[in-house]
Amino acid sequence: MDVRKIVLLVGALLVAAVTAVMAKNMFSGAGAPTASATPVVPVGPEILVATRALPVGTIIDAEALRYQPWPEGLVQNAYYAKGQEGSVNPADLLGTVVRNEITAGQPVTQGSLIKPGERGFLAAALGPGMRAVTVSVSTTSGVAGFVFPGDRVDLVLTQEVTGDGDSLKVSETVLRNVRVLAADQRMNRVDEEGKPVVQSASTVTLEVTPKIAEKIAVAQTIGQLSLSLRSLADNTAELERAIASGDIDVPDDADPDAERQMMMEIASRPMDKNTTFTVGADVSRFERSSVPAQQSNAPAGSAPSDPAAAIPTGPVVRVARGNAVTVIPVGAK
């Protein structure tokens, strides 16, 4: 065989062998993971944090706070650290009120909560623009003590409208969705284990608007006020009813978060519109269904001195003499 051919053949074999070795090393090294050192963050003590967003005025309940591990370098002296000086049991903070807004997962500082009995406690529990009013209740009108701070109630006014003969007995729901701030002078009706304590109260403090506060003051002089405890699911129904009636204008291009916040604020406000009532005749066939008319001592055919004193309940004839109008009942009972 020619020497030149032999040399070329040997060279080609060497090149092929070197290429195969290089390709093997390249493909085997591409799949190998690169080891990298993960920085280790020192874990410090467990810190008390909020489990959900807590706006200003929120009354702390059993599910609002919990302890969780926190990086050691981020621990501040104002935090509640478990097992260290200044640590607290979350059950001891039940009934306290949020003074400064706390976001979900944010550590709770010692100045962000205010305890019952401290100065400004009730004012911190009030929402912006709201007022606190107190109404007297009994065991029956106060739902037998099952109304707790943070619950929402309706206010029912019961009264008698007098006239000629039997009076008209009527009950009217004058306010809805009113937040309970305190029962008697307690805002945390719980025992040492944090469980609610059912106890009848003689007074209940409510959170209302300034206008509704005036209405409650007048209502207490008219008749008896009773509390009607609301379900937790009623807020959604009230919100849908308000949107359907046009009381709430939801813009089409509103931000979803802003829209949700607006709806939550509206759903948490007390309402004094679209009230309902029940008269005695709705309960018993032997009771009246309308306001009894009052007899006037004025001569027949003359206008009474107080037009509101005579309220006809049947057919009437209106006689006009110039600017004077006389209402004469015709066979009304």
C-alpha positions as CSV (number, residue, x, y, z in Angstrom):
1,M,0.0,0.0,0.0
2,D,1.2,3.5,-0.7
3,V,2.8,5.1,2.3
4,R,1.0,8.4,1.7
5,K,-2.4,6.7,1.9
6,I,-1.4,5.0,5.2
7,V,-0.3,8.3,6.7
8,L,-3.6,10.0,5.7
9,L,-5.7,7.1,7.1
10,V,-3.9,7.2,10.4
11,G,-4.3,11.0,10.6
12,A,-8.0,10.7,9.9
13,L,-8.4,8.1,12.6
14,L,-6.6,10.4,15.1
15,V,-8.8,13.4,14.2
16,A,-11.9,11.3,14.6
17,A,-10.8,10.0,17.9
18,V,-10.0,13.4,19.3
19,T,-13.3,14.8,18.0
20,A,-15.3,12.0,19.6
21,V,-13.6,12.6,23.0
22,M,-14.2,16.4,22.8
23,A,-17.9,15.9,21.9
24,K,-18.4,13.4,24.8
25,N,-16.9,15.8,27.3
26,M,-18.9,18.7,26.0
27,F,-22.3,16.9,26.1
28,S,-21.6,15.3,29.5
29,G,-20.6,18.6,31.0
30,A,-23.7,20.5,29.7
31,G,-26.2,18.4,31.8
32,A,-24.3,18.6,35.1
33,P,-25.9,21.1,37.5
34,T,-23.8,23.9,38.8
35,A,-23.6,23.9,42.5
36,S,-24.2,27.3,44.1
37,A,-24.1,28.4,47.7
38,T,-27.5,29.5,49.1
39,P,-27.2,32.3,51.6
40,V,-28.5,31.2,55.0
41,V,-30.7,33.8,56.7
42,P,-30.6,33.4,60.5
43,V,-34.1,32.7,61.9
44,G,-34.9,34.7,64.9
45,P,-37.7,34.5,67.5
46,E,-41.3,34.2,66.7
47,I,-43.0,37.5,66.2
48,L,-46.7,38.4,66.6
49,V,-48.1,39.3,63.1
50,A,-51.6,40.1,61.7
51,T,-53.2,37.2,59.9
52,R,-55.3,39.6,57.8
53,A,-55.6,43.3,57.1
54,L,-56.7,45.2,60.2
55,P,-58.0,48.7,59.5
56,V,-58.1,51.4,62.1
57,G,-60.9,50.7,64.7
58,T,-60.9,46.9,64.2
59,I,-61.7,45.0,67.4
60,I,-59.1,42.2,67.7
61,D,-60.6,38.7,67.8
62,A,-59.1,35.2,68.2
63,E,-58.2,34.8,64.5
64,A,-56.6,38.2,63.9
65,L,-53.1,37.5,65.3
66,R,-50.6,34.7,65.4
67,Y,-46.9,34.1,66.1
68,Q,-44.5,33.2,63.2
69,P,-40.7,33.0,62.8
70,W,-39.0,36.2,61.8
71,P,-35.5,36.9,60.4
72,E,-33.2,37.8,63.4
73,G,-31.7,40.9,61.7
74,L,-35.2,42.4,61.2
75,V,-36.5,42.1,64.7
76,Q,-37.3,45.4,66.3
77,N,-37.7,46.2,70.0
78,A,-41.3,47.3,69.5
79,Y,-42.4,43.8,68.3
80,Y,-44.1,41.2,70.4
81,A,-41.4,38.4,70.5
82,K,-42.5,35.1,71.9
83,G,-40.7,33.9,74.9
84,Q,-38.9,37.1,75.4
85,E,-39.4,40.2,77.6
86,G,-42.6,42.0,76.6
87,S,-44.1,38.9,74.9
88,V,-47.9,38.5,75.3
89,N,-50.4,35.8,74.8
90,P,-52.7,36.6,71.8
91,A,-55.7,35.8,74.0
92,D,-54.7,38.7,76.2
93,L,-55.1,41.1,73.3
94,L,-58.7,40.1,72.5
95,G,-61.0,43.1,72.6
96,T,-58.2,45.6,72.0
97,V,-58.7,48.1,69.2
98,V,-56.3,48.8,66.3
99,R,-55.0,52.4,66.6
100,N,-52.8,52.3,63.5
101,E,-53.6,50.3,60.3
102,I,-51.8,46.9,60.1
103,T,-51.5,45.0,56.8
104,A,-51.7,41.3,56.5
105,G,-48.4,39.6,57.6
106,Q,-47.1,42.8,59.2
107,P,-45.7,42.6,62.7
108,V,-47.8,44.1,65.5
109,T,-46.1,46.9,67.4
110,Q,-46.7,47.7,71.0
111,G,-48.2,51.1,70.1
112,S,-50.5,49.9,67.4
113,L,-53.2,48.5,69.8
114,I,-55.1,50.2,72.5
115,K,-56.6,48.3,75.4
116,P,-60.0,48.7,77.1
117,G,-59.9,51.3,79.9
118,E,-57.1,53.3,78.3
119,R,-57.7,56.9,77.3
120,G,-59.1,57.3,73.8
121,F,-60.1,53.6,73.6
122,L,-63.7,54.1,72.4
123,A,-62.6,57.0,70.1
124,A,-60.1,54.6,68.4
125,A,-62.8,52.0,67.8
126,L,-64.9,54.5,65.9
127,G,-64.6,54.8,62.1
128,P,-64.0,58.1,60.4
129,G,-67.0,60.4,60.7
130,M,-68.9,58.1,63.0
131,R,-70.3,58.7,66.5
132,A,-71.0,56.5,69.5
133,V,-74.5,56.4,71.1
134,T,-75.8,54.3,74.0
135,V,-79.3,52.8,74.2
136,S,-81.0,51.1,77.1
137,V,-81.9,47.4,76.7
138,S,-83.4,44.7,78.8
139,T,-83.0,40.9,78.7
140,T,-85.7,40.6,76.0
141,S,-84.9,43.7,74.0
142,G,-81.1,42.9,74.1
143,V,-81.4,39.4,72.6
144,A,-80.8,37.8,76.0
145,G,-77.1,38.8,76.1
146,F,-76.2,37.2,72.8
147,V,-75.2,40.5,71.3
148,F,-71.4,40.9,71.4
149,P,-69.1,43.8,70.4
150,G,-68.4,43.6,66.7
151,D,-71.9,42.2,65.9
152,R,-74.4,44.1,63.7
153,V,-78.0,44.7,64.7
154,D,-81.2,46.3,63.5
155,L,-83.1,48.7,65.8
156,V,-86.8,48.2,66.1
157,L,-89.0,50.9,67.6
158,T,-92.3,49.9,69.3
159,Q,-94.9,52.5,70.1
160,E,-98.5,53.3,70.5
161,V,-100.2,56.0,68.5
162,T,-103.1,57.4,70.5
163,G,-106.4,58.8,69.2
164,D,-110.1,58.4,69.7
165,G,-110.7,55.0,71.1
166,D,-108.2,52.2,71.0
167,S,-104.6,53.2,70.2
168,L,-102.6,51.9,67.3
169,K,-99.8,49.5,68.2
170,V,-97.0,49.6,65.7
171,S,-93.4,48.3,65.5
172,E,-91.0,49.7,62.9
173,T,-87.4,48.8,61.9
174,V,-85.9,52.3,62.0
175,L,-82.2,51.4,61.6
176,R,-80.3,48.5,60.0
177,N,-76.8,47.2,59.9
178,V,-75.6,49.1,63.1
179,R,-72.3,48.0,64.6
180,V,-72.1,47.2,68.3
181,L,-69.2,48.7,70.0
182,A,-69.7,47.7,73.6
183,A,-72.2,46.0,75.9
184,D,-72.5,47.9,79.2
185,Q,-68.9,49.2,79.6
186,R,-67.2,46.1,78.2
187,M,-65.9,45.7,74.6
188,N,-64.4,42.2,75.2
189,R,-67.0,40.0,76.7
190,V,-64.6,37.0,76.9
191,D,-63.3,34.8,79.7
192,E,-59.6,34.0,80.6
193,E,-59.5,31.5,77.7
194,G,-60.8,34.0,75.2
195,K,-64.2,32.4,74.9
196,P,-67.3,34.6,74.6
197,V,-69.3,35.0,77.8
198,V,-73.1,35.3,77.4
199,Q,-74.2,37.9,79.9
200,S,-77.2,40.2,79.8
201,A,-76.4,43.9,79.4
202,S,-78.5,47.0,80.5
203,T,-76.9,49.3,77.9
204,V,-75.4,48.8,74.4
205,T,-73.1,51.3,72.7
206,L,-73.6,51.6,68.9
207,E,-71.6,53.1,66.1
208,V,-73.7,55.4,63.9
209,T,-73.5,58.5,61.7
210,P,-74.3,62.0,63.3
211,K,-77.7,62.1,61.7
212,I,-78.6,58.6,62.9
213,A,-77.4,59.6,66.4
214,E,-80.1,62.3,66.4
215,K,-82.7,59.8,65.2
216,I,-81.8,57.4,68.0
217,A,-82.1,60.2,70.6
218,V,-85.6,61.0,69.4
219,A,-86.6,57.3,69.1
220,Q,-85.8,56.7,72.7
221,T,-88.4,59.3,73.7
222,I,-91.1,57.9,71.4
223,G,-91.2,54.3,72.5
224,Q,-89.1,51.2,73.3
225,L,-86.1,50.3,71.3
226,S,-85.2,46.6,70.7
227,L,-82.2,45.0,69.1
228,S,-82.5,42.5,66.3
229,L,-79.3,40.5,65.7
230,R,-78.2,40.3,62.0
231,S,-76.6,37.3,60.3
232,L,-73.1,37.6,59.0
233,A,-74.3,36.9,55.5
234,D,-76.7,39.8,55.4
235,N,-74.1,42.4,54.4
236,T,-73.8,40.9,50.9
237,A,-77.6,40.9,50.5
238,E,-77.8,44.5,51.6
239,L,-75.1,45.5,49.2
240,E,-76.8,43.8,46.3
241,R,-80.1,45.5,47.2
242,A,-78.4,48.9,47.4
243,I,-76.8,48.4,44.0
244,A,-80.1,47.3,42.4
245,S,-81.9,50.3,43.9
246,G,-79.4,52.7,42.5
247,D,-78.2,53.9,46.0
248,I,-74.6,52.8,45.0
249,D,-73.1,54.0,41.7
250,V,-70.4,51.6,40.6
251,P,-68.3,53.0,37.7
252,D,-67.6,50.7,34.8
253,D,-63.9,51.5,34.6
254,A,-63.3,51.4,38.3
255,D,-60.2,49.6,39.7
256,P,-61.2,46.2,41.1
257,D,-59.3,46.8,44.4
258,A,-60.8,50.3,44.8
259,E,-64.3,49.0,43.9
260,R,-64.0,46.2,46.5
261,Q,-62.9,48.7,49.1
262,M,-65.7,51.0,48.3
263,M,-68.3,48.2,48.6
264,M,-66.9,47.1,51.9
265,E,-67.1,50.6,53.3
266,I,-70.7,50.9,52.1
267,A,-71.7,47.5,53.4
268,S,-70.4,48.4,56.9
269,R,-72.3,51.6,57.3
270,P,-75.6,51.8,59.1
271,M,-78.8,52.5,57.1
272,D,-81.9,54.4,57.9
273,K,-83.8,54.1,54.5
274,N,-86.3,51.6,53.2
275,T,-87.6,50.8,56.7
276,T,-90.4,48.4,57.3
277,F,-93.2,48.4,59.9
278,T,-95.9,46.1,61.3
279,V,-99.2,47.3,62.9
280,G,-101.4,45.5,65.4
281,A,-103.8,44.2,62.7
282,D,-100.9,42.4,61.0
283,V,-100.5,40.3,64.2
284,S,-104.1,40.0,65.5
285,R,-107.5,40.5,63.8
286,F,-108.7,42.3,66.9
287,E,-106.2,45.2,66.6
288,R,-106.4,48.3,64.5
289,S,-104.7,48.8,61.2
290,S,-104.8,52.6,61.0
291,V,-104.3,55.6,63.2
292,P,-107.6,56.2,65.2
293,A,-109.2,59.6,64.5
294,Q,-109.5,62.2,67.2
295,Q,-112.8,64.0,67.8
296,S,-112.7,67.7,67.6
297,N,-114.6,70.1,69.9
298,A,-115.1,72.7,67.2
299,P,-118.5,73.3,65.7
300,A,-119.6,71.0,62.9
301,G,-118.4,72.2,59.5
302,S,-115.5,74.3,60.9
303,A,-111.8,73.5,60.5
304,P,-110.1,72.0,63.6
305,S,-107.5,74.1,65.4
306,D,-105.0,71.3,64.9
307,P,-105.4,69.6,61.4
308,A,-103.2,66.7,62.6
309,A,-105.5,66.0,65.5
310,A,-108.2,64.6,63.2
311,I,-107.1,61.8,60.9
312,P,-110.1,60.3,59.1
313,T,-109.9,56.6,58.4
314,G,-112.9,56.3,56.0
315,P,-114.6,58.2,53.1
316,V,-114.4,61.9,53.5
317,V,-115.9,65.0,51.8
318,R,-113.6,68.0,51.3
319,V,-115.5,71.4,51.5
320,A,-113.5,74.4,50.1
321,R,-114.5,77.9,51.2
322,G,-112.0,80.2,49.7
323,N,-108.6,79.2,51.0
324,A,-110.1,77.2,53.8
325,V,-110.6,73.4,53.3
326,T,-112.7,71.4,55.7
327,V,-112.5,67.6,55.8
328,I,-115.8,66.0,56.9
329,P,-115.9,62.2,57.5
330,V,-118.8,60.4,55.8
331,G,-119.9,57.3,57.8
332,A,-116.4,56.4,58.9
333,K,-115.9,54.2,61.9
